[in-house]
Amino acid sequence: MIPRLSPDALRGDVAEMLRLRVERLGYLGEFFRCAAHQPSALISFMAFTDDLKHALPDRITETVALTVSSEVGNAYERHQHERLSIKLGFGEDWIRAIEALEPDHSAIGETERRVQTLTLAVIRRHGHGTSGELELVVASIGHEQAIAVLMLIGRYVTHALMVNALELQPPVPSPLEATS
């Protein structure tokens, strides 16, 4: 069992990096309480995350986050991104469409459809034989953002594998469960 670090046990730079997030959410998630055992790597991971979020429109970021978390069974991240997607105004129908993992769903726009198709292909085929899907994403958003999408897929897969291996439970409920 990996011990969970308390907020006062965090290295100073990690505590500072997480301060605004903890204040906004009202809690220090178990993922951070575990990952903080590798403080420098956690800081790099969060900087990587922030850089990729700045590189992409929110709708594309949330498409990747919800697709990966749904495909690999990471309710911890899925619930948080459902809440964020609602806050961003994407709506429950859009979230449910993304989480259905059926890119041809009518509630999903063409760019999101292409991004979801690529995301699923990369995960399911371990990145092999995905050039056709990648080219469609490049045609929609350009090569710089397509690279950001590929890197974001890796980021969310990494998070999911850690959460699943640590058997972490979601820190918040799904906002969709009450209205299912």
N, C-alpha and C positions, 0 to 999 in steps of 0.2 A: 504494500500500500504506500502510495506517495503521500507524505504528510502535506496538509494544506497550510500554507503560510498565512498568518494573520496580517492585517494591514500594517501593524506596527513592526512586523518582522521583515518587511520588504526593504531591499536596498534603497537608499535614498533617491537615486535617479529613477528607479522603477516606480516608487511611490509617487514621485512628481509626475511622471509620464501618465500614470493611471488616475491621478487626482481628479481631473475634470470628468472623466468617465464615471468614476465612483460617485462623485457628487451628483451627476446627471441621473444615473441609474438608481442610486441609493444603496448599492451593495458592491462588494468586490467578488466577482464571479469565480467559481472554482477553477475554471481554466487558468486564470491569472494566478490564483493561489498555488497552483501546481507548477505552471510554466515559470514562475518567478524563481524557481530553484536554478534556472539558467538565465540570470538577469540580463546579461549582454545579448544573448540570443533573443530573448523576449522583446527587448528594446528594438532590435533589428527587425524582428517579425512585425512589430506594430508600425515601424517606420515604412516597411515594405507595403503593408496594408494601406496606410495613409497615402503613400505615393500612388498606388494603383487606383484608389478611390478618386484622387484628384485627376488622374489621367482619363477617366471614363465618366460619362453621364450616369447619374444615379440609377436610371432605369436599366442600363446595361449591367452595372454592378449588382443590382438586386436580382436581375435575371440569373447571373452566374451564382450568386450566393444561395438563392432559393433552389436553383436546379441542383447544385452540388449537394446541398444539405438534404434535399429530398431523395436524390439518387443513392446516397451512401448512408442514409439513416442517421443523420446528425440533428436530432430534435433540438439540442442545445442551441445551435446556430440558427436553425430554421425558425424557431419561435421568435428569436431576437430580430431576425430580418423580416418576418411577417409584421412585427410591431413597427419597425422602421419603414417598411413599405406603406403601411397605413398612414403613418405620420407624414410621409412624403406625398400622400394623396393618390397612390396608385390604385387603391380600392381592393376590396375582398375578391371580386370577380377576377381581376387580373392576377392576384396572388394565387388563387385556386387554379387558374389556367396554367400558370408557370409550374405549380407543384404537381399538376396532373402528368407532367413530363410527356406531353403530346404537343410538340411544337406547331402542329397545324391548327391548333385551337384558334377560334375566331377572335378571342379577346387579346391575343398576342400580336403585336405589330411585326412587320416584316423583319426589321433589324433584330428585334428580340428573338424572333423565331430562328433566325440564322445563328444568333449567339447561343441559343439553347441547343440547337442541333449540333453545333460544334462542341459545346460543353459535354453533352451526352456521348458524342462520338469519342472524344478524348478520354473520358473516364472508361467507357465500356471497351474501347479498343486499346487502351493504354497509350494513346497518342499515335498509334500506327494506322496508316492508311486514312488519314483525316485531311489530306490536302484539298480535296474537293470542298469539304465543309469550311475549311480555313479560307479558301479563295472567295467563297461567297461572303464571309464576314469581312474580308479585306475590301471587297467591292462595296460593301455597305458603309464601313466606318474608317477605312484606310488601314495601312499596315502598322502605323504606330499604335493605334488603339487595338488592333487585332493582337499585337504582341502583349499589350496590357491585359487583354482577355485571357490569353494563354497563361500568363503569369498569375492572374487572379484565380483561375481554375486550380492551379497548383497550390495557391495559398489556402483556398477553402478545402481542398482535399487534405492538406497537411493538418489543418485544424480538426477536420472530421476524424482523421485517423487517431489523433491524440485523444480527442474527446471520447471516441468509441473505446479505445484501449484503456482509458482511465475510468470508463463506465460513469461518466459525469451525467447528472440529471439536469434538465433545463432549469435555469434559475428563475424563469418566468413562464407562465402558461402561454399557450397559443391563443392569440386573440380571435382565431377562427373557430376554436372549439366550442365557445359559448353560442356561436351563431350557426353551427353546422346543422 
